[in-house]
Amino acid sequence: MTYNTKYYHDNSLWQLKPAAEAINTYKTKDGIVIGMFQGSRGEYPKIDFIVKILKPGENERPFPPLHSLWVVDLMLKINDFKKEVNEIIKFYISFYNALEPFKDAKSRVDYKLQTVETITKKYNHIEQAHTLSLEYVTTIIELFCINEKRTTGAYMFKDLLQKLLDYTENKCDYIDLLRASAPGFR
């Protein structure tokens, strides 16, 4: 796959302003590059991070992933694999509840994804043409769980997971779920 070499080279995702290499870079099987960059928010700004993604293409530029990307992807999978998506979301709610956020910058730099391989192996049969890879979806969910968990009192991402679980259990409709995936759209 071809990428914009201003932003992806030496197996790392880069941002130009301010110039920085991603703390960690992950490349999914569908070619999306996911990078963790230094953030500046919350109680612990020195270990905060932001996520950016880069699609394949010579002219593509990194951008923060919208929650609606992975939410809609799982909504599409629910048509054929409702039970499996329900199990995945329950898994990530449990992961969120049990996880310990980064304590320092070194633990963030040394971080290895904990859930992606397990989920993609167990549920690889739910992959569908013309959708995101499960590897992308699980990487994004894992990173956002960790990021939110570092901020005391934060709840929006966990609430979004719960809303998606409710959707798989016919407890909310798609409009409520999409609204939950787009902060500010409420």
C-alpha positions in Angstrom: 0.0 0.0 0.0 1.1 3.5 -0.7 1.0 6.3 1.9 1.7 10.0 2.1 5.4 9.8 3.0 5.2 13.1 4.8 3.2 11.4 7.5 4.1 7.7 7.3 7.7 6.6 7.0 10.2 4.4 9.0 7.2 2.4 10.2 5.9 5.4 12.2 3.1 7.9 11.9 4.2 11.5 12.0 2.5 14.8 12.5 3.9 18.0 11.0 2.6 20.7 13.4 4.0 20.4 15.9 6.5 18.1 14.3 6.4 14.8 16.2 6.7 11.1 15.7 3.9 9.0 17.2 4.5 7.5 20.6 3.2 4.2 19.2 2.2 3.3 15.7 -0.1 0.4 14.8 -0.9 -0.7 11.2 -4.0 -2.8 10.6 -4.5 -5.4 8.0 -6.8 -3.1 6.0 -3.9 -0.6 5.8 -5.1 2.0 8.3 -2.2 3.4 10.3 -3.1 4.4 13.9 -0.8 6.6 15.9 -0.7 7.8 19.5 0.6 11.4 19.9 1.3 13.5 22.9 -1.8 15.2 24.3 -2.2 18.0 26.8 -5.5 17.5 28.5 -6.9 16.2 31.8 -5.3 15.7 35.2 -2.2 14.1 33.7 -1.3 16.1 30.6 2.2 14.6 30.4 0.8 11.2 29.8 -2.3 12.2 27.9 -2.5 11.1 24.3 -4.5 11.8 21.2 -5.1 9.3 18.4 -4.8 10.0 14.7 -5.3 7.7 11.8 -4.0 7.7 8.2 -5.6 5.9 5.3 -3.6 4.5 2.5 -3.1 7.0 -0.4 -0.4 9.3 -1.5 -2.4 12.5 -0.7 -4.0 11.3 2.6 -3.4 13.2 5.8 -3.8 12.0 9.4 -7.0 12.9 11.3 -8.6 12.1 14.6 -10.9 9.1 14.2 -14.6 9.8 14.7 -16.3 7.4 17.0 -19.0 7.1 14.4 -16.6 5.2 12.1 -16.3 2.1 14.4 -19.8 2.4 15.8 -21.3 2.3 12.3 -19.0 -0.5 11.4 -20.3 -2.6 14.3 -23.8 -1.6 13.5 -23.3 -3.1 10.0 -21.9 -6.3 11.5 -24.9 -6.5 13.9 -27.2 -7.4 11.0 -25.4 -10.7 10.6 -23.6 -11.1 13.9 -25.6 -9.6 16.7 -24.5 -12.2 19.3 -20.8 -11.7 18.5 -21.0 -7.9 18.6 -22.8 -8.1 21.9 -20.0 -10.4 23.3 -17.3 -8.0 22.0 -18.9 -5.0 23.6 -19.4 -6.8 26.9 -15.7 -7.8 26.7 -14.7 -4.2 26.3 -16.9 -2.9 29.1 -15.3 -5.5 31.4 -11.9 -4.5 30.0 -12.6 -0.8 30.7 -13.8 -1.5 34.2 -10.7 -3.6 35.1 -7.9 -1.7 33.3 -5.3 0.4 35.0 -4.5 3.6 33.0 -0.9 4.6 32.3 0.9 5.7 35.4 3.8 7.4 33.6 5.2 8.2 30.2 7.4 5.0 30.1 4.3 2.7 30.5 2.7 4.6 27.7 5.7 4.2 25.4 6.1 0.5 26.3 2.4 -0.3 25.8 1.5 -3.3 23.8 -2.1 -3.8 22.7 -3.8 -6.3 25.1 -7.1 -7.2 23.5 -6.7 -7.0 19.7 -5.2 -10.4 19.0 -7.6 -12.2 21.3 -10.7 -10.6 19.8 -9.6 -10.8 16.2 -8.8 -14.5 16.5 -12.0 -15.4 18.2 -14.3 -13.3 16.0 -12.5 -13.2 12.6 -15.6 -14.8 11.1 -17.5 -11.5 11.4 -15.2 -9.6 9.0 -17.2 -8.2 6.1 -16.3 -6.8 2.7 -16.4 -3.0 2.4 -16.2 -2.4 6.2 -13.4 -1.7 8.6 -11.3 -4.5 9.8 -12.0 -5.9 13.3 -8.4 -5.2 14.0 -8.9 -1.4 13.4 -12.1 -1.4 15.5 -10.6 -3.2 18.5 -7.4 -1.1 18.4 -9.4 2.1 18.5 -11.7 0.8 21.3 -8.8 -0.3 23.4 -6.9 3.0 23.0 -10.0 5.0 23.8 -10.7 2.9 26.9 -7.3 3.6 28.2 -7.4 7.2 27.4 -10.7 7.9 29.1 -9.8 5.8 32.1 -6.9 8.2 32.9 -9.3 11.0 33.7 -11.2 10.9 36.9 -15.0 11.3 36.3 -14.8 10.8 32.5 -17.6 8.7 31.2 -18.5 9.5 27.6 -16.7 6.6 26.0 -17.9 4.1 28.6 -21.4 5.5 28.0 -21.0 5.0 24.3 -20.0 1.3 24.8 -23.1 0.9 27.0 -25.3 2.5 24.3 -23.9 0.1 21.7 -24.5 -2.8 24.0 -28.1 -1.5 24.5 -28.5 -1.4 20.7 -27.4 -5.0 20.4 -30.1 -5.8 23.0 -32.8 -3.8 21.3 -32.9 -1.2 24.2 -32.2 1.8 22.0 -32.6 2.8 18.4 -30.0 3.7 15.8 -30.6 7.4 16.1 -29.8 7.4 19.9 -26.7 5.3 19.2 -25.5 7.6 16.4 -26.1 10.7 18.6 -24.1 9.1 21.4 -21.2 8.5 19.0 -21.0 12.2 18.0 -20.3 14.4 21.0 -21.9 17.8 20.6 -24.7 16.3 18.4 -26.8 15.5 21.4 
